[in-house]
Amino acid sequence: MLAVLCLITLTMTGRSIKSLQHMGLDFFTSRSWNPPAQFYGILSFIWGTVFTATIAVLIAIPISLGIALFITQVAPRWLRSMMVYAVDLLAVVPSVVFGLWGVFVLAPHIGGFYGWLSRTFDGWPVLGTLFGPNPQTRSFLTAGIILALMITPIIVSLSREVIETTPQIEKEAALALGATKWEMIRGAVLPHSKSGLVGAVMLGLGRAMGETIAVALVIGSANGQISLNTLASGNSMPAVIVSEWGEADTLKKSALIAMAMTLFVMTIIINIVATAIVQRSTRRSRGAM
């Protein structure tokens, strides 16, 4: 597998050299994507990828951890099995199904809610920027919601397995000392599972950053958009690659491959950071400095 990964890296790097030599650092620092002028800057697409993935993770984390804790600590056995089956079933739904649901169901009916958010928080210091004027139904927030739906089953499944590794004796000891159910979860389950939960969230983040079809259908395909306004249309690297590959000439294909290589490097960095966080948390849980 490492050999295959190295070959993929070498191939993508070799085929992206032409566009990188043509653009230089402007490839990463410019937001202008103008194929007719043979000018390719991917800064806005990097922003769109990171922004939508961040929105998705912020939405998915509390929901996923809540579901995982409910399944493992609260739900009766008959309900637990049904919920596990439902979560596992959602995890294998094709991404295009989520994307089409976002286009035909979510986007047409969420415009009123977006308008309410924009009007309500207009002029507020931070929320006024996040929910800015001229809300679009196909936007960063819509893409983030769809991605959150897609990564929630993954985070739930991994979190559930991690939480179930908590030794029963630790939970019983906490309850025997008079702790409530929530105090037992907070004092015994979450500290023991923290490193695994971080890994589950980071895996969900990586999945959100690499998602293609669903994001391309609901993000709005607005090039050059770098904004904190979650209700604005934008674009992301995977969406651009899938939408523009078919009509690309040699130089543009090189730019798209370089964009894919950038996404690949970003994903590797996220996994390295996640591994470091997990290892540090594990050492702390074992009493190491």
matplotlib code that plots the C-alpha trace (Angstrom):
import matplotlib.pyplot as plt

x = [0.0, 2.9, 4.4, 1.1, 0.7, 4.2, 3.5, 0.3, 2.2, 5.0, 2.5, 0.4, 3.5, 4.9, 1.7, 1.2, 4.7, 3.6, 0.9, 3.1, 5.9, 3.5, 1.9, 4.5, 3.3, 0.3, -1.2, -1.7, -2.0, -4.4, -8.2, -8.5, -9.4, -9.5, -8.9, -9.3, -6.4, -4.5, -4.4, -5.1, -5.3, -6.8, -6.8, -10.6, -11.1, -8.8, -10.9, -14.1, -12.8, -11.7, -14.7, -17.3, -15.5, -15.2, -18.9, -19.7, -17.5, -19.0, -22.5, -21.6, -19.6, -22.3, -24.9, -22.5, -21.2, -24.7, -25.9, -22.9, -23.3, -27.0, -26.5, -23.8, -24.9, -28.6, -30.6, -32.1, -30.8, -33.6, -33.4, -29.6, -29.5, -32.0, -30.0, -26.7, -28.3, -29.7, -26.4, -24.5, -27.0, -26.7, -22.9, -23.1, -25.6, -23.9, -22.8, -24.8, -28.0, -27.2, -26.3, -29.5, -31.5, -29.8, -30.6, -34.2, -35.4, -33.1, -32.2, -35.7, -37.2, -34.3, -34.3, -36.8, -34.7, -31.6, -33.4, -34.5, -30.9, -29.7, -32.3, -32.1, -28.3, -27.8, -25.4, -24.3, -20.5, -19.7, -23.0, -23.8, -20.7, -21.5, -25.1, -24.6, -26.8, -28.1, -28.5, -28.2, -29.8, -26.8, -24.1, -21.3, -23.8, -25.9, -22.8, -21.7, -25.1, -25.0, -21.4, -22.4, -25.2, -22.6, -19.9, -22.2, -22.6, -18.9, -18.1, -21.0, -19.7, -16.1, -17.1, -19.4, -16.7, -14.2, -16.7, -17.5, -13.8, -14.2, -13.6, -16.8, -15.1, -14.3, -18.0, -19.2, -16.6, -17.9, -21.5, -20.6, -19.1, -22.4, -21.9, -25.0, -25.2, -23.9, -21.1, -20.0, -19.9, -18.1, -15.6, -14.9, -16.1, -15.1, -11.5, -10.9, -12.2, -10.9, -8.0, -10.2, -13.0, -10.4, -9.4, -13.0, -13.6, -10.4, -11.4, -14.7, -13.0, -10.8, -13.9, -15.6, -12.7, -12.5, -16.2, -16.9, -20.3, -22.5, -20.6, -20.5, -24.3, -25.1, -22.2, -23.2, -20.0, -19.1, -15.4, -13.2, -15.4, -13.4, -15.9, -17.0, -20.6, -21.9, -24.9, -22.8, -22.2, -18.6, -16.6, -14.2, -11.3, -13.1, -16.1, -14.0, -12.0, -15.1, -17.0, -14.2, -12.1, -14.1, -13.5, -9.9, -6.9, -3.4, -2.4, -5.8, -5.6, -2.2, -3.7, -6.6, -4.1, -2.0, -5.2, -5.8, -2.3, -2.8, -5.9, -3.9, -1.2, -3.8, -5.4, -2.0, -1.3, -4.7, -3.9, -0.5, -2.0, -4.7, -2.1, -0.1, -3.1, -4.1, -0.6, -0.3, -3.7, -2.8, 0.4, -1.5, -4.1, -1.3, 0.3, 3.2, 4.4]
y = [0.0, 2.4, 1.6, 2.3, 5.6, 6.6, 5.9, 7.9, 10.8, 10.7, 10.5, 13.4, 15.5, 14.9, 15.8, 19.0, 20.4, 22.2, 24.3, 25.0, 26.2, 28.3, 30.0, 29.9, 30.9, 32.6, 29.2, 29.1, 32.8, 34.0, 33.7, 34.2, 31.1, 32.1, 29.2, 31.3, 33.5, 30.5, 31.9, 29.4, 30.5, 28.1, 30.2, 30.6, 26.9, 26.0, 28.4, 26.8, 23.3, 24.2, 26.4, 23.8, 21.0, 23.1, 23.9, 20.2, 19.2, 21.9, 20.6, 16.9, 16.8, 17.5, 15.4, 12.5, 12.3, 12.7, 9.8, 7.7, 8.3, 7.6, 4.3, 3.1, 4.5, 5.2, 3.3, 0.0, -3.1, -3.3, 0.3, 0.2, -2.5, -0.7, 2.6, 0.8, -0.7, 2.6, 4.4, 1.8, 1.9, 5.7, 5.3, 3.4, 5.7, 7.0, 10.7, 11.5, 10.6, 13.2, 15.7, 15.2, 15.4, 18.7, 20.1, 19.0, 19.0, 21.0, 24.0, 24.8, 24.8, 26.4, 29.7, 31.2, 30.1, 31.6, 34.9, 34.9, 34.3, 37.1, 39.6, 38.6, 38.9, 41.8, 44.2, 41.8, 41.7, 38.1, 36.5, 39.3, 38.3, 34.6, 35.1, 38.0, 39.6, 38.2, 34.6, 31.8, 28.4, 26.8, 28.1, 27.2, 26.4, 24.1, 22.2, 22.1, 20.7, 18.0, 17.1, 17.0, 14.4, 12.4, 12.3, 11.9, 8.1, 7.7, 9.7, 7.9, 4.4, 5.1, 7.0, 4.2, 1.6, 3.8, 4.5, 0.8, 0.2, 2.0, -0.6, -1.5, -1.4, 2.3, 3.1, 1.0, 2.6, 6.1, 5.1, 3.4, 6.7, 8.4, 9.8, 10.4, 8.9, 12.1, 12.5, 9.0, 9.7, 13.0, 11.6, 8.1, 7.5, 10.7, 10.9, 7.3, 7.8, 11.2, 10.2, 7.9, 10.5, 13.0, 10.4, 9.9, 13.6, 14.0, 11.1, 12.8, 16.0, 14.3, 12.7, 16.1, 17.8, 15.1, 14.9, 15.7, 15.1, 16.2, 19.4, 20.2, 20.0, 22.3, 24.8, 27.2, 27.0, 30.7, 31.1, 33.6, 33.7, 34.1, 35.1, 34.2, 34.6, 31.0, 32.0, 33.0, 30.7, 29.4, 26.5, 23.8, 21.9, 18.5, 20.3, 22.2, 19.1, 17.0, 19.8, 21.1, 18.0, 17.0, 20.2, 20.8, 21.2, 20.1, 23.1, 23.1, 19.4, 20.0, 22.7, 20.4, 17.6, 20.2, 21.1, 17.4, 17.1, 20.1, 18.5, 15.3, 17.1, 18.9, 15.5, 14.1, 17.1, 16.6, 13.0, 13.8, 16.4, 13.9, 11.2, 13.7, 14.7, 11.1, 10.1, 13.1, 12.4, 8.8, 9.7, 12.1, 9.5, 7.1, 9.8, 10.6, 14.2]
z = [0.0, 0.7, -2.6, -4.4, -2.4, -3.4, -7.1, -6.9, -5.4, -8.0, -10.9, -9.6, -8.8, -12.3, -14.1, -12.0, -12.6, -15.8, -14.1, -11.1, -13.3, -15.3, -12.2, -9.5, -6.0, -7.6, -8.0, -4.2, -3.4, -6.1, -6.0, -9.8, -11.8, -15.4, -17.9, -21.1, -19.9, -18.7, -15.2, -12.4, -8.7, -6.2, -3.0, -3.0, -3.6, -0.7, 1.5, 0.3, 1.1, 4.6, 5.3, 4.4, 6.1, 9.3, 9.2, 8.8, 11.7, 14.0, 13.2, 13.3, 16.6, 19.2, 17.2, 16.7, 20.3, 21.6, 19.5, 20.4, 24.1, 24.0, 22.2, 24.5, 27.9, 27.9, 25.2, 26.1, 24.4, 21.8, 20.8, 20.8, 18.1, 16.0, 16.2, 15.4, 12.3, 11.2, 11.7, 9.8, 7.0, 6.7, 6.5, 3.2, 1.4, -1.8, -1.7, -4.8, -3.0, -0.3, -3.0, -4.9, -1.7, -0.9, -4.4, -4.6, -1.0, 1.3, -0.8, -2.1, 1.5, 3.5, 1.8, 4.3, 7.2, 5.7, 5.1, 8.8, 9.9, 7.7, 9.0, 12.6, 13.0, 10.7, 12.4, 15.1, 15.6, 14.6, 13.7, 11.3, 9.3, 9.5, 8.4, 6.0, 3.4, 0.1, 1.4, -1.3, -0.9, -2.6, -0.3, 2.1, 4.8, 2.6, 1.6, 5.3, 6.3, 3.7, 4.6, 8.3, 7.4, 5.6, 8.2, 11.3, 10.8, 10.5, 13.6, 15.5, 14.5, 15.5, 18.7, 19.8, 19.4, 21.3, 24.1, 24.5, 25.4, 28.7, 31.4, 33.2, 36.5, 36.1, 35.4, 38.3, 40.6, 39.7, 40.2, 43.5, 44.7, 44.2, 40.8, 38.6, 35.1, 33.5, 36.1, 35.4, 31.6, 32.2, 34.7, 33.5, 29.9, 28.2, 29.6, 28.7, 25.2, 24.4, 22.1, 20.1, 19.8, 18.5, 15.9, 14.9, 14.4, 12.4, 10.2, 9.6, 8.8, 6.2, 4.6, 4.5, 2.8, 0.1, -0.7, -4.4, -5.9, -3.0, -2.5, -6.3, -6.4, -3.4, -2.9, -5.7, -7.9, -7.4, -8.1, -6.3, -3.2, 0.1, 2.8, 6.3, 5.1, 5.4, 3.3, 0.2, -2.7, -3.2, -4.5, -3.3, -4.8, -5.3, -6.8, -9.3, -10.3, -11.0, -12.8, -15.1, -15.9, -18.9, -20.8, -19.7, -22.0, -21.1, -19.0, -17.2, -16.5, -15.0, -12.8, -11.7, -10.9, -8.9, -7.0, -6.2, -5.0, -2.7, -1.3, -0.8, 1.1, 3.2, 4.1, 5.1, 7.3, 9.0, 9.7, 11.0, 13.4, 14.4, 15.2, 17.2, 19.2, 19.8, 21.0, 23.3, 24.8, 25.2, 27.0, 29.3, 30.1, 31.2, 33.4, 31.1, 30.8]

ax = plt.figure().add_subplot(projection="3d")
ax.plot(x, y, z, "-o")
ax.set_aspect("equal")
plt.show()
